[in-house]
Amino acid sequence: MAPHAPDLGLQRLAGATSGAMLTHRRVLEAVGAPWWTLGQFAKDEWQDDIWFCTRLAEVGMPLYGDPTVCVGHTTDITVWPHYREGQWTLIMARGAKPFVVLPPWTGAPTGPVAGVVT
């Protein structure tokens, strides 16, 4: 569970990572194969999850997310969603060392990454 995140119920999303995405078979059938593949937006780049969400919108399938579920996205970096003082932010890190916080924070964060960004 994302610490300090309000329980707002499911929220409509424009896009999301697909690492923890639950997808019904009828959605996959509506989108059509291939569901995930390399180079949808730029040659030799993985943007498969965003491309899949774009395809969902094109076929009229809504996408929802639960803001109380916190899932990191691991590539050569880890992207963590974090809820602080009524605002969602992203922390991008290599191991335990963050290098980007969007939007930038002032002061120290709270929650599972407390003390990581100062």
PLY file of the C-alpha trace (Angstrom):
ply
format ascii 1.0
element vertex 118
property float x
property float y
property float z
element edge 117
property int vertex1
property int vertex2
end_header
0.00 0.00 0.00
1.22 3.49 -0.82
1.79 5.29 2.49
-0.25 8.43 3.04
-2.20 7.92 -0.19
-5.90 8.71 0.07
-8.27 5.83 -0.61
-10.12 7.41 -3.51
-11.19 4.14 -5.05
-10.30 3.28 -8.62
-9.15 6.23 -10.73
-9.34 6.53 -14.52
-5.84 6.59 -16.05
-4.44 7.68 -19.40
-1.52 5.27 -19.11
0.33 2.99 -16.72
3.15 0.51 -16.56
2.05 -3.04 -17.21
4.07 -4.89 -14.57
1.07 -5.29 -12.27
-1.70 -4.69 -14.79
-4.66 -7.05 -14.56
-6.15 -7.49 -18.02
-9.25 -9.45 -18.94
-9.06 -11.68 -22.02
-11.80 -9.71 -23.81
-9.59 -6.62 -23.54
-6.68 -8.46 -25.18
-9.01 -9.68 -27.91
-10.28 -6.13 -28.52
-6.76 -4.68 -28.68
-5.46 -7.45 -30.92
-2.02 -9.02 -31.01
0.76 -8.23 -30.62
0.08 -6.84 -27.14
3.70 -6.10 -26.23
6.59 -5.74 -28.63
9.71 -3.65 -29.24
9.76 -0.36 -31.17
6.19 0.92 -31.12
7.20 4.60 -30.85
10.95 4.53 -31.50
13.03 1.82 -33.13
14.81 -0.46 -30.61
13.10 1.10 -27.57
10.71 -0.54 -25.13
7.62 1.58 -24.59
5.31 -1.36 -24.79
3.25 -0.51 -21.72
2.44 3.03 -22.89
1.73 1.72 -26.40
-0.67 -0.87 -24.93
-2.48 1.91 -23.03
-2.69 3.94 -26.25
-4.25 0.93 -27.97
-6.75 0.60 -25.09
-7.91 4.16 -25.69
-8.13 3.58 -29.46
-10.52 0.64 -29.00
-12.53 2.44 -26.29
-11.35 0.36 -23.32
-10.98 2.35 -20.10
-7.95 1.93 -17.85
-8.23 2.23 -14.08
-5.71 2.22 -11.25
-5.89 1.98 -7.47
-3.83 4.78 -5.86
-3.38 2.74 -2.69
-1.32 0.12 -4.55
2.34 1.07 -4.91
4.27 -0.73 -7.65
7.77 0.23 -8.73
8.86 -0.06 -12.34
12.27 -1.59 -12.84
14.34 -0.97 -15.94
17.98 -0.01 -15.68
16.53 2.31 -13.03
13.65 1.88 -10.61
10.73 4.31 -10.79
8.71 4.57 -7.58
5.40 6.41 -7.19
5.22 8.30 -3.90
2.35 10.25 -2.33
3.39 13.16 -0.13
1.46 16.13 1.23
-1.49 15.62 -1.10
0.60 15.22 -4.26
1.89 12.28 -6.31
5.55 12.34 -7.20
7.99 9.96 -8.89
11.38 8.94 -7.55
13.86 7.57 -10.06
16.72 5.61 -8.50
19.61 3.28 -9.20
19.60 0.91 -6.26
18.93 2.98 -3.12
20.40 6.14 -4.68
17.76 8.45 -6.20
18.77 10.81 -8.97
15.45 12.41 -9.95
12.31 13.35 -8.02
9.41 14.69 -10.08
8.15 17.21 -9.22
11.17 18.33 -7.12
10.77 18.16 -3.36
11.80 20.59 -0.73
12.58 18.93 2.59
12.80 15.21 3.33
10.18 12.73 2.09
8.17 10.44 4.32
7.13 6.84 3.82
9.08 3.88 2.42
11.75 6.10 0.88
12.23 8.33 3.94
15.77 9.62 4.13
16.60 8.60 0.55
16.15 12.08 -0.92
17.23 15.15 1.02
0 1
1 2
2 3
3 4
4 5
5 6
6 7
7 8
8 9
9 10
10 11
11 12
12 13
13 14
14 15
15 16
16 17
17 18
18 19
19 20
20 21
21 22
22 23
23 24
24 25
25 26
26 27
27 28
28 29
29 30
30 31
31 32
32 33
33 34
34 35
35 36
36 37
37 38
38 39
39 40
40 41
41 42
42 43
43 44
44 45
45 46
46 47
47 48
48 49
49 50
50 51
51 52
52 53
53 54
54 55
55 56
56 57
57 58
58 59
59 60
60 61
61 62
62 63
63 64
64 65
65 66
66 67
67 68
68 69
69 70
70 71
71 72
72 73
73 74
74 75
75 76
76 77
77 78
78 79
79 80
80 81
81 82
82 83
83 84
84 85
85 86
86 87
87 88
88 89
89 90
90 91
91 92
92 93
93 94
94 95
95 96
96 97
97 98
98 99
99 100
100 101
101 102
102 103
103 104
104 105
105 106
106 107
107 108
108 109
109 110
110 111
111 112
112 113
113 114
114 115
115 116
116 117
